[in-house]
């Protein structure tokens, strides 16, 4: 059985993508199609703020892309040197809050220690931060995307915990998306399951998938990586057959297997 994963391949050159590998353990043949492109913004402003850790109470990251923005900054030798000589150590005495393992591992790559990675979404991370931060303390710096949800700023604001957001990337449709989807459906046919990894993925892909699937779309099991994506799917009128218990390859693969083989449950 075939599964279409609407996500970028794994960034690193260290073996197969973990989602493809995990689905393969259930004899599911998965294919990745990149959906999103990212344009990075305000990088000078970002590094200026990172250069003043004394002004902040800590860092918040809800997306791997925010870390990619920092990594782009650190490619410049003078900034890299300033980071490794003093800034990294100064930030490390403050908390770095994250959602998910992918974001946590990128935080570790730049030499910081993540907290809260088991929080699967912004709501849970907000609760986690509120349990650890005092009202009216120094602001937490929150590099984020242009499409960020307002949950985190709203919850922290209600508790009097200051958050300073800085938009460091914006999300656009991958230039090859339509062509890649058409090619997949013509060569592989209609998949047993289609997995969305973000609300933006729903926005950019759904129309094409509906057109390419025709009437057979009713037989496709649609899956979501988490509750925020599931909400976007439901709002667009897609029946959600499976939402991963946590945003990991293991939970997603198990959920899709159950959705495709309900008689085995």
N, C-alpha and C positions, 0 to 999 in steps of 0.2 A: 504494500500500500504506500502511496506517495503522500508526502507532507510538504507544503510550500511554506517556507519561513520568510516573512517579509521583514528582513533585517540585514544589516551589513555583516559581511564575514568578520570573524575575529581579527582584531588588529595585528596581533603578533604572529610571527612566523614560527610558531611552536606547535606543530601538529594540527590535527583536524579541529574544526570548530566543535566546541563541546555539545552544542545542541544537535548537530548532525550525528555525532558519536553516540550520544545518549539515546536518541530516537532509533538509531541502528540496532541497539540492544533489544528493542521490541520488534525487530524486523521491519522497521518503517524507513522508507527511502526518502530522505529529506534533501531539499534544495533551497539555497539562500538566494534571495533577490534583494539587492540594496534598494532602499526606498527613499532615503533622505540624503541631502547634502547639507553641509554646514558652512556658514560664513562667519568668520570670527571678527569681533568688533571691540573697540575701546581697549585694546591691549596695553597701550601706554598708561591709560588711566588705571587699569587693573594692576600693573606692576608698581605704579606710584602708591596705591593703597597697600599692596603687599610689602612695600618698603617701610611701612609705618605700623608694625604689629602692636606698638605701645598704644595706638588709638583704638584698638579693638579687643573684644573679649574672646574671640575665637573665629573659626571659619565654619561655613555650612556649604556642603555640596550635595545636590540631588541629581546630578547628571555627570556621566563620564566626560561629556563635552566641555564642561567648565574646567576640568583638569587638563584637557587637551589645550585649552586657551593658555593656561599657566605654562604648560610644557613648551608651547610656541614662544612665549616670552623668554623662557630659560635657554632657548637656543642661542641667544645673543650672549657672547662671552662675558661681557661686563656684568650682565644681570645674573648669569649663572654663577659667577664668582661671588657676587654679593649675597646670593641665596645660600650658597654652600658655606661661606665664611661666617655669616652671622644671622641672616634672616630666618633660615630654617630652624635654628636652635631657639630663636625667640618665639616663633610660632609654635614650636613643639611643647612649650610650657603652658600653652592654651589648648582648649579642646578643638578638635576638627570633627564635626558631625557629618555623617554621610548616610545615604540610602543605598543599600545593595552592595553585593560583593565586587561587582565590576568597578564601581566608583571607589570603593575601599582600596582595591589593589592599585589603582592609579594614584591615590593619595600616598600609599606606601612607596610608590616609585619616585615621588618627589621628596621622600624622606620624612613624611609626617605620619602620625599614628592616628588611624581612624577610630571613631566611636559611633555606635548605633547602627552598624552595617546590617544588623538583622531586622531593622525597621524596613518593612517592604514598601512603604509609600510615605508621602509627605505628611499625611495625618499622623501616622505612628511616630515619625521622626519628630514632629512638633511636640507630641506628648513627652517623648524622651528628653528633648531639650528643656521643656518646661519643668521637668522633674529635677534638672541639674543646674539651671541658671536662676539667678535672683533678678527680680524686677529692677528696672532702672540702673542696671550695670552697664558696662561698655557695650557698644553695639557689636553684634556678630556680623562679619562680612560674608555676603551671600552672592558669589558670582553665579549668574544663571542665564537661561535662554530667554529670548523675546516672548516665547509662548508659555512661560512659567505659570503654573496655577497659583491662585492667591491663597491657598489653604495655609501654607506655612507662615507668610507674613501676617495673615489674619489671626491665627491662633496665638502666635507669639505676641502680637500687638495687644490682644485681649488680656494677656497675662503681664503686660508691661515690660516685656523683654524686647529691647530694641534690635532691629535687623536692618542692615544697610544692603540693599540689593544693587547689583551692577550687572547690566545686560552685556554679556561677553560673546554671545553667538546668536545667530538666527537660523531657523530651519527652513529649507526649501526642498522642493521635489528633486530627486535624483534625475539628472538629464536623460539617463537611459531607461528609466522605469517602464514607460509604456512599451518600448521595444522589447525589453527583457520579459515582461509579462506575456506579450503576444507570442514570443518565441517559445516560452515555457509551455503554454497551453497548446500550441500547435505541435510541439515535439513530444511532450509527455502526457498530454491529455488533461482531464480535470482531476485535481488531486482529491484524495479522501478527506484531507484536512488542510485548512489555511490558518496560519497563526499570525496575529497582529501583535506588534511589540510597542506600539505607541498610538495615541490619538491622531498624531500627524499621519501615521501609516494608514489609518482608516480613511482619513480625509483624502489622501493622495491616491489610494489603490482601489477603493471599493467600487467606484464606477466602472473601472476597467475590468475588474474581476466579474462583476455582474454581467457585463456585455460578453465577455469571453466564455462564461459558463452557461449562459442561456437558462433554459428551464431546469437543467441538471443542478443548478445552484442549491436547490432544496435538499440535495443529498450530501452536500459538503458540510463537514463538521467544522465550525469556526471556533478558534481558541484564542484566548487573550493571555498575555504574560502577567497581567495583574489587574486589580480592580479599576484603576483609572482608565485603562484601555478598554476593559469590558464595558464600562459606562458609555464610552464614546461609541462602541459598536452597537450597544442597545439603542442609543439615541439616533443612530443612523439606520435602525431597523434590522440589524443583523441578529439572528438568534445565536446566543453564546452557548456553545456546547460544553465548554471547559474553560475555567480560569485557573492558572497555576497557583497552588497554595502559597508558594513563595517564588520570586523571580529567578529560579534556577533551572538549568537543563534537566535535572532529575525530576523535579516536581512537574515541569511542563510535559516531559515525555510520559510520565505516569498518568497524568490527566488526559492526555490525548489517547493513550492506550485504552483507558477506561471508556472514553467517549466513543471510540471506534468498536469496542467489544463490550457493550453493556451487559450482555448475557453472562460474562465471566465474573461480574461483580458479586 
